[in-house]
């Protein structure tokens, strides 16, 4: 609601605060959202290491989008060591959940 301004004034910092509360309670969607907020600097300081931490938490709970993003982070060495094998692992997990087109496209670039 705060991120999009639905029913309340748009406020990314407030959105980050509430996303953090939900993410700390293992809400997978909130973990992915918080990862994206840290990756873009919306409502929080831009911090790719913190983004990777939250994407990993969501990916470990089988969130395909977070798995795909984490794959890209490993492929590019963004806040994590560049590791093509690790990237392929995450791309495959995302593809197995239906993100085949995006994940396979990214994986082909690594092959």
Secondary structure, DSSP 8 states (H G I E B T S, - for coil): -TTTTSSS---HHHHHHHHHHHHTTT-HHHHHHHHHHHHHTSSS---HHHHHHHHHHHHHTT-HHHHHHHHHHHHHTSSS---HHHHHHHHHHHHHTT-HHHHHHHHHHH-
